[in-house]
Amino acid sequence: MNPEPTGHIVGNELILTRKFNAPIDDVWTSITNSESTARWFGPWEGDARPGNVVRIQLVHEKGQPWTNVTIEECEAPRRLILVMKDESGVWRIELTLTQGDDTTTLRFAQHLSDLKLAGDVGPGWEYYLDMLVASREGKPLPSFEDYYPAQRAYYLSGA
């Protein structure tokens, strides 16, 4: 299975969306509750408030490392901005939720310091957001090999 890439690049922003047939509070829980994030991204620990740092375990990455994440902004249940730093640089991620009727839309955005990063970062976030969808629907989790390197050229082309 090779899923089609859905994201696009606007300026230096990588943008992806996912829609859920669920109330906004339910989707918010899926992206902020440690027990819920453990199912698709990794568990976290710490005092989760704006300005604070929490630790997230990246359970789907090699070695399952822990990383520090600063909560820059949190406006439950609509907006969350996180900043992670690693050897690749600074990762500023913005998650925005909107609800319309019975559907909640998740908009994911990451500022890219270098557009060449899109070829590696885009497929990774497609994978993680599809993991979120699968975990919410009780379906088997996808395999990263279905996303990378298959989607790399799409994102390098400017999506």
URFEN-V287303 format. One record per helix or strand of 3 or more residues. SS is the DSSP state (~ for helix, > for strand). FROM is the first residue (numbers start at 0). LEN is the number of residues. If there is no record, write none. Layout:
SS/FROM/LEN ; SS/FROM/LEN
This chain:
>/7/3 ; >/12/8 ; ~/23/9 ; ~/33/4 ; >/52/5 ; ~/61/3 ; >/65/10 ; >/78/8 ; >/88/12 ; >/102/9 ; ~/114/23 ; ~/143/3 ; ~/151/5
